[in-house]
């Protein structure tokens, strides 16, 4: 039986070196967890039970756990307010930390039945920052094909709750415009795999990862929609790359 894909499958391992009581120790993020390469956790926790102090590596691990219990607004400010303790959030693990936090915010937002909250606001901001450049690249690729002269509108926002992720776009003889509403999972399923735009199609969401090199997605292209006009069309697609070379992704539409 094929294992169900996890959000961290496409995220590479990352390692930071921590000065732990005068010794360089490796702290590694791997498959969604932080691992202390130079410490035995059972021994460290036994020492704590007898009144010992947390070593720097253990403090990094504790901060990783505690960050998910903090007010979400503090996340982007952590390196600043930690001051001389900023080593507790190593920059080498920043991308992994960001993606893990997105997953946490999404779960909390779902738990609150997708009501507006701080997590929703932060997810909306993240979607706009991360997805907007890719949507612009998609529009620029199609502008010449459709005959549009300018891009008059390009917006990205958060899909609310069970709302379908979608890109709605139209052109006339002059201007092209599009609005995308994407689920938070786009930030962890699509962007880290570098498949936001494949062969000029904008990937709206991942539907299944049969392997790290073979993905089923929902993607958007443009089709004629009357004299001098075009509109976006969403359809299932498969994107693949050669696993031996890890080269470029290629897209095949899967309409039946």
N, C-alpha and C positions, 0 to 999 in steps of 0.2 A: 504494500500500500504506500502510495506516494505521500511523503510528509507535507502537511499543510505549510504554505510559505509563511514566514514571519517578517515583521516589518524591518528587522535588522539584516535580513539576508543579503541585501545589496550594499550594505554599509561596510566599508573596509575597517579592519582592525586599526587601532591607533595606540601609540605608547608614549608616555611621558616619563622623564627621568626626574625623580624627586630626591632632594638632599635629605636623607633620613638619618639624623644623628651622625652626620659626617660621612655617610656612605651613599653613593649613587644607587638608588633602587628604581627598578622599572615598575610602573603602574600601567596596565594595559586594559583598554576597552575591547571586549571581544564578545560578539553575539549577544549584545544587549546588557552585558554585565561588566563591572570593573573587577579586574583581577590583580592582586598584589603578588608580583612575581617573586619577591624575596622574603615573603612572610607566610607562616602557617597560621591561618585564622584561628584554629582551635587553641593553639598555644597562646596567641596574642590575647584572646578573650579570657583564657584561664588566668593570665597575668593580671588582667583588668579586675577580675573577680577578687584577686588578692591585694587590690589597692594600687596596681601599677598605673602608669599614665599612657595615654594614647601616643604612639609614635607618629611622625608626620605622615607616613603611608596610610596608617589606619585613619588618621584625620581626613585624608583625601577621600577614603572610602566612605566614612561617615558623612561627609559633606555631600557626596553623590546621593546617598539615601535621603538625607534631610532636605535637599533642594526640592523634592517633590511634595514636601509638606509645607513649604513656604508660600506666602502670598505670591501669585504669579507675576505681579508687577516687579518684584525684586529680581527676577531672573536676569534681565538685561543689565541690571546694576551690580550684579554680584562681584565682578572684579574690582569695582570702585569701592563699595562699602566694606569689602573684606580688608582693604588696605594692605598692610604688611603680610596678611595671611592669604593674599591672592593666589599663592602657590596651591591652595586647596582646590582651585578650579583651573587646572593646567590648560593653556591655550591649545596644546596638541590634541585635547579631547573636546574642543569647543563644538565642532560640527556634530559629533556623536551626542553631546549634551543637548544641543539644540533639537535634534531629531527626537531624542527620548522625551524631551519636554513637550514637543508637539503631540506625541502619542498620549502623554499624560493629560494634557489640556483637552484633547479630543474626548477622552474617556470621561472626564469630569463634566464636560459640556453635555455629553449624551446622558449621563446620570441625572442631570438636571433637566432632562427632556428638551434640550436645545433652547432653553430660555436664555435671553441676553444676559451675559455675565462677563467678568474680566477675561476668562479664558476665550470666550467667543471674540472679544475685541482684539486680543493678541493674535488669535488664529487668523482673523481677517487681515490684520496688518502684515502678518507673515506671508499669507497668500498673495497679497498685492506686491510685496517686495520681491518674492521669489518667482512668481509666475508671469508678471507683466513683461519683463524683457523677452521671454520666450513667445508670448502671444504676439508681441510686436514683430519678432523675427518671422513668425508664421504669416502675419499680414503682409510684411514686406516681400516675402517670397511669392505671394499670390497677387500682389498689386499689379505687376506687369501682365500677368496672365488674364486678369479680369478687365484690363483697360482702365482701371481707376487711376487717377492722377495723384491723389493725396489720401492719407489716412486721417480722417477727421475725428475719429473716436476709437479709443482702445482702453477698455476698463476690465478690471478683475476684482471679483469679490467672493465672499464665502457662501457656499450653498448651505441653506438653512435646513438642518435636520435631515429628514428623509428625502428632501427635494433632489431631483435628478441633476447630476452635474451636467453642464451644458455650455456650449459656446453659441451665441446668437449673433450672426453677422449678416450684413447686407451691403450691396454696392448700388450706386446708380452710375451714370456715365462719367462722374467726376470723382466722387468720394467713396471711401471704404470705411466701414465702422464695425466694431465687434465688441461684445461684452461676454466675459466668461464668468461663470459661477462654479466654483470648484470645491470639492470636499477637502477637509484637512488632510486626509490620507494622501492627497496628491503630493504633499510636501515630503512624505516618507516613501511612497511607492513609486513615484514617477521621477521627481527631481534627482534623487541620489543615483539613479540608474542612468542618468544623462540621456533620457528618452523623451524629453518634453516636446521636441520637434524632431520627427523622423521623416526624411524625404518630403519635407514641407508640410506634413500633416501634424496638427497639434494634438497631443495625447491628453485626453480629458481625464481618464482614470485607468488604472490597472484592474482587470477583471480576474486574471489568473496568471500565476507564474509557474509554468510547467518545469522550468529550470532557470538558472541565472541568465541563460542565453536565449531563452524562448519564452516570450510573453504574449498573453492575450490582453488586448486593450480596447477601449473605446476611443476613437480618434475622429478628427474633424478635417474635412476638405471643403472646397468651394465648387459649386456647380451652377450653370446658367439657370436663371429663374425668370426668364422673360426677355424681351428685347433690351439689350444693353444693361441688364441687371444680373447679379449673381447673389447666391445665399449659401450659408454654411449648411453642410450635411454631416450628421454624425453617423458612424457605422462601426461595426466590430472589425478589428484588424489583428494581425499577428505580426510581431516584430521579432527578428532573429539576428544573431550574429554568429560568426564562426567561433566556437569555444576555444579552438586551438590558438587562434591569433588575437582574440579579444578585439577585433576590428570594428568597422562601422556597422551600425544597425541598419537593417533593411525591412521595409514594411510591405505586407500583402493584405489587401482588403478581403474580408471574409464573408461578404454578403452571400446569402443563399436565395 
